[in-house]
Amino acid sequence: MEDENVYTQDGTVDLYGRPVLASKTGRWKACSFLLGYEAFERMAFYGIASNLVNYLTTRLHEDTILSLRLEMRIIGLVPFGSPRSLELTSQTHTSAASGLLLPPLSSTSW
């Protein structure tokens, strides 16, 4: 009877196919892994975003303000998945820098 409560009840197994001990899984060990993963993911995301602005201004000779606007629009599209799957308004253009369909960038829109 006690053996049933020692193992996890959801049928999980270890690398060797043996039932997993409930006392050795999850809890704070998993929580620390998830927090670390999320922290590194955020650092990578914002590092790539800053590199995008640097690339747009140095290699493609875009204006700094235009580069920042484009970056903010790309960051806004990230939670929705692939930009190709998005259907935007009929007033769109293809950005030379990224190939994304974006609404026109005008000085009055910001």
N, C-alpha and C positions, 0 to 999 in steps of 0.2 A: 504494500500500500504506500509506503514511504518512497519507493523507487519511482512511482508515477509523478510525484511532485518535485523530484530532483531535476528532471529533464524539462526542456521547454515543451509546451503543449501544442505548438503550431506545426510540428513536424520538421523543424529545421535540423540539418545534419552538418557535421564538420567536413573537412576535406577528405576524410577517409570513409565517410558514409555512416558514421556513428552518431547517435542522438547527442544533442548539445546539452551540456549542463546549464541549467537556468542561472546559477550563481556566477557563471563565467561570461555571460553575454549581456549586451546592451548597457543600460544605465549610464553612469558617468563616463565610462570608457567610450561609448558611442557618441555621447554628447560632446566630448572634447574633440573627437575626430570631426564631427560635423561643424563645430565652431571654427576649427582650424581650416577646414576646407573652404568654408564661406569667406573667411578672412583672406586667404590666398586668391580665391576667385575674384574678389573685389579689387585687390591690388593689381591683378593681371588685367582686368577689364579697364580700369582707369589708366593704367600704364599704356595700354594699347590706344586708348582714346587720346592721350596726350601725344603719343607718337604720331597719330593721324594728323593732328594739328601741325606738328612739326614738319611732317612730310608735305602737307598741303602748302605750307608757307615757303619752305625752302626748295623743294624739287619742282612743284607745279606753279610756284610764284603766285599763289592766290593771296588775296588780301587777308589780313589777320581776322578781321571781323567776319568776313565771308567764311573763312575756315572754321571759326568757332560756331557759327550758325549751322554749318553743315554737320559738324560734330554733334551738336545738340539734337539735331533732327535724326541722326543715325542712332544716338543713344536712346531717343524716344521710340525708335522702331524695334530695338532689340527685344523687348519683352513680348512682342507680337510674333516672333519667329522670323522666317525668311522674308526679306523685303520683296521677293518675287511673288509671294503669295498674297501680298496686300493689294487691295484695290483702292487706289486713291482717286481724287477728283479728276475731272477731265482736264483741268489746268495743271499739267505736270510737265516736267522736263527731265532729261537725263543729265545728271551731273557728270562732267568730264572727269572729275577726280575719282568718283567711286562707281559709276555705272548704275546708280540707284535712281529710281523714279521718285522725284521729290516735287513738292509744290514749288512754284517760282519763289525765288528769294528777292524780295524787294526791300528797299530801305524803310518803308512804312510799316512792314509787317511785324517789326520788332519794336 
